[in-house]
């Protein structure tokens, strides 16, 4: 009886220790993944903020606002508010790893409206998302990063400019946001470490694993995340 009782206690104690170690390891792993996601989000926020406050960007934007003060004070005020919203969102985006699509698309429109003061008719854009998709979550600055890449590498170098189209759809259990610019496209294997798109790809992997991805095609990049 003593031998059986001792065996029972040993097995119970051993199983308890095994379960404790299993859950402790799993918790520590999830905490590390969460910390990594926050770190990447912070890096994206800082990179976006750095590009926003680049002297040329600020000079062009403020110069456009200045030129509108007398001829179009309402438009000047609107542009100033967009600039403030963009900077504020860049600063606050590290608070959460995900934001509603409607909030992300507002920042995208603000960014494109600001850049339009610089490019004028050379920059044309369309942002289209069905209402039923606007509450789905995306990483902050994810779509904006794709749009900024299109403006920088396709619209800006062209004398005739170009059109940027941001289209959101649902395909099965995924939210798909396409950013089309008509350019030559980006090679996934050619992304430089630390580049905005490389950082975004890493953030998607941390947040969603294999359930999210960036798909590169001629003239477009697609962001796919689980709904």
Phi, psi and omega per residue, in radians:
X1 nan -0.761 3.120
X2 -1.076 -0.676 3.135
X3 -1.153 -0.744 3.118
X4 -1.134 -0.739 -3.141
X5 -1.111 -0.740 3.135
X6 -1.123 -0.696 3.124
X7 -1.125 -0.733 3.123
X8 -1.059 -0.826 3.139
X9 -1.085 -0.729 -3.115
X10 -1.121 -0.785 3.141
X11 -1.123 -0.779 3.133
X12 -1.058 -0.813 -3.140
X13 -1.101 -0.737 -3.137
X14 -1.122 -0.759 3.119
X15 -1.136 -0.666 3.106
X16 -1.079 -0.767 3.110
X17 -1.103 -0.721 3.138
X18 -1.089 -0.786 3.139
X19 -1.135 -0.695 3.125
X20 -1.072 -0.797 -3.137
X21 -1.135 -0.660 -3.137
X22 -1.093 -0.897 -3.100
X23 -1.221 -0.592 3.098
X24 -1.105 -0.783 3.131
X25 -1.118 -0.742 3.139
X26 -1.114 -0.719 3.129
X27 -1.124 -0.790 3.138
X28 -1.085 -0.670 3.120
X29 -1.117 -0.777 -3.139
X30 -1.140 -0.612 3.106
X31 -1.166 -0.705 3.110
X32 -1.116 -0.723 3.120
X33 -1.123 -0.699 3.123
X34 -1.126 -0.767 3.132
X35 -1.100 -0.673 3.125
X36 -1.150 -0.707 3.120
X37 -1.090 -0.750 3.123
X38 -1.142 -0.654 3.130
X39 -1.114 -0.781 3.133
X40 -1.150 -0.674 3.102
X41 -1.105 -0.692 3.114
X42 -1.127 -0.736 3.114
X43 -1.092 -0.700 3.113
X44 -1.129 -0.722 3.117
X45 -1.081 -0.775 -3.133
X46 -1.165 -0.704 3.120
X47 -1.117 -0.734 3.128
X48 -1.158 -0.739 3.133
X49 -1.093 -0.707 3.140
X50 -1.067 -0.734 -3.140
X51 -1.216 -0.597 -3.139
X52 -1.167 -0.673 -3.052
X53 -1.685 0.251 3.049
X54 -0.987 2.361 -3.063
X55 -0.904 -0.716 -3.131
X56 -1.134 -0.713 -3.140
X57 -1.100 -0.851 -3.141
X58 -1.124 -0.727 -3.131
X59 -1.066 -0.854 -3.119
X60 -1.092 -0.754 -3.109
X61 -1.166 -0.853 -3.128
X62 -1.165 -0.589 3.093
X63 -1.143 -0.688 3.101
X64 -1.159 -0.726 3.105
X65 -1.090 -0.725 3.140
X66 -1.067 -0.707 -3.119
X67 -1.212 -0.330 -3.119
X68 -1.634 -0.216 -3.019
X69 -0.983 -0.756 -3.094
X70 -1.557 -0.723 -3.078
X71 -1.424 -0.527 -3.135
X72 -2.591 1.272 -3.080
X73 -1.029 -0.590 3.127
X74 -1.150 -0.787 3.110
X75 -1.129 -0.643 3.105
X76 -1.104 -0.744 3.120
X77 -1.130 -0.700 3.128
X78 -1.105 -0.750 3.129
X79 -1.128 -0.688 3.115
X80 -1.117 -0.713 3.105
X81 -1.130 -0.676 3.104
X82 -1.112 -0.746 3.125
X83 -1.079 -0.763 3.126
X84 -1.113 -0.736 -3.140
X85 -1.112 -0.691 -3.138
X86 -1.145 -0.772 3.119
X87 -1.162 -0.694 3.140
X88 -1.144 -0.750 3.136
X89 -1.120 -0.673 3.102
X90 -1.084 -0.662 -3.137
X91 -1.281 -0.632 -3.035
X92 -1.550 -0.145 -2.968
X93 -1.203 -0.277 3.128
X94 -1.404 -0.103 -3.107
X95 -1.242 -0.443 -3.112
X96 -2.553 2.513 -3.137
X97 -1.338 -0.218 -3.101
X98 -2.424 2.582 3.069
X99 -2.391 2.744 3.082
X100 -1.105 2.579 3.134
X101 -1.024 -0.631 -3.122
X102 -1.060 -0.668 3.128
X103 -1.219 -0.708 3.118
X104 -1.127 -0.734 -3.120
X105 -1.215 -0.509 3.057
X106 -1.106 -0.749 3.120
X107 -1.150 -0.652 3.098
X108 -1.074 -0.795 3.128
X109 -1.120 -0.731 3.112
X110 -1.044 -0.769 -3.141
X111 -1.086 -0.792 -3.117
X112 -1.173 -0.671 3.092
X113 -1.104 -0.701 3.115
X114 -1.133 -0.793 -3.138
X115 -1.152 -0.482 3.125
X116 -1.171 -0.475 3.054
X117 -1.132 -0.424 3.129
X118 -1.527 -0.781 -3.032
X119 -1.629 -0.316 -3.112
X120 1.080 -2.331 -3.101
X121 -1.236 -0.176 3.104
X122 -1.219 -0.396 3.118
X123 -1.893 2.060 3.070
X124 -2.131 2.478 -3.097
X125 -2.611 2.706 3.084
X126 -2.360 2.287 3.049
X127 -2.152 2.024 -3.026
X128 -2.361 2.126 3.098
X129 -2.556 2.219 3.087
X130 -1.038 2.555 -3.082
X131 -0.999 -0.653 -3.067
X132 -1.195 -0.162 3.138
X133 -1.749 -0.154 -2.947
X134 -1.223 -0.336 -3.138
X135 -1.599 -0.107 3.082
X136 -1.221 2.652 -2.992
X137 -1.697 2.512 3.034
X138 -2.394 2.748 3.043
X139 -1.096 2.428 3.141
X140 -1.068 2.431 3.121
X141 1.223 0.182 3.139
X142 -1.189 -0.967 -3.139
X143 -1.179 -0.674 3.138
X144 -1.054 -0.655 3.099
X145 -1.075 -0.737 3.128
X146 -1.161 -0.715 3.140
X147 -1.158 -0.777 3.135
X148 -1.062 -0.674 3.103
X149 -1.094 -0.691 3.127
X150 -1.152 -0.759 -3.138
X151 -1.126 -0.749 -3.057
X152 -1.211 -0.732 -2.983
X153 -1.774 -0.225 -3.110
X154 -2.068 -0.919 -3.078
X155 -1.260 -0.879 -3.036
X156 -1.049 -0.789 -3.093
X157 -1.258 -0.289 -3.040
X158 -1.564 2.337 3.102
X159 -1.125 -0.568 -3.137
X160 -1.572 -0.105 -3.122
X161 1.319 -2.602 -3.135
X162 -3.112 3.104 -3.127
X163 -2.019 2.343 3.073
X164 -1.932 2.188 -3.130
X165 -2.052 2.169 3.104
X166 -1.958 1.985 -3.043
X167 -2.204 2.274 3.138
X168 -1.989 2.336 3.089
X169 -2.465 2.913 3.018
X170 -2.000 2.220 3.115
X171 -2.127 1.795 -3.085
X172 1.076 -2.172 -3.140
X173 -1.646 0.346 -3.111
X174 -2.151 2.500 2.941
X175 -1.608 2.178 -3.106
X176 -2.035 2.097 3.087
X177 -2.016 2.008 -3.124
X178 -1.775 2.355 3.034
X179 -2.023 1.895 -3.074
X180 -1.851 2.352 -3.136
X181 -2.327 -0.075 3.128
X182 1.271 0.159 -3.129
X183 -1.488 -3.007 -3.100
X184 -1.266 -0.257 -3.135
X185 1.603 3.013 -3.099
X186 -2.087 2.357 3.048
X187 -1.467 2.146 -3.093
X188 -1.013 -0.638 -3.115
X189 -1.339 -0.138 -3.089
X190 -1.716 0.058 -3.130
X191 -1.197 2.298 3.140
X192 -1.407 2.479 3.079
X193 -1.000 2.329 -3.130
X194 1.515 -0.178 3.073
X195 -1.107 2.672 -3.110
X196 -0.935 -0.752 -3.132
X197 -1.241 -0.625 3.090
X198 -1.167 -0.703 3.090
X199 -1.102 -0.747 3.125
X200 -1.102 -0.737 3.120
X201 -1.068 -0.695 3.111
X202 -1.161 -0.704 3.113
X203 -1.098 -0.717 3.117
X204 -1.073 -0.706 -3.124
X205 -1.154 -0.713 -3.138
X206 -1.161 -0.729 -3.060
X207 -1.348 -0.662 -2.987
X208 -2.178 -0.114 -3.073
X209 1.151 -2.333 -3.121
X210 -1.435 0.007 -3.093
X211 -1.454 -0.117 3.129
X212 -2.292 2.738 -3.127
X213 -2.906 2.850 2.939
X214 -1.854 2.299 3.140
X215 -2.017 2.089 -3.100
X216 -1.746 2.309 3.129
X217 -2.499 2.807 3.085
X218 -0.991 2.126 3.081
X219 1.403 0.087 -3.090
X220 -2.826 2.717 2.974
X221 -2.307 2.353 3.136
X222 -1.957 2.322 3.012
X223 -1.779 2.142 -3.129
X224 -2.141 2.124 3.111
X225 -2.326 2.660 3.096
X226 -1.183 2.478 -3.137
X227 -1.358 nan nan
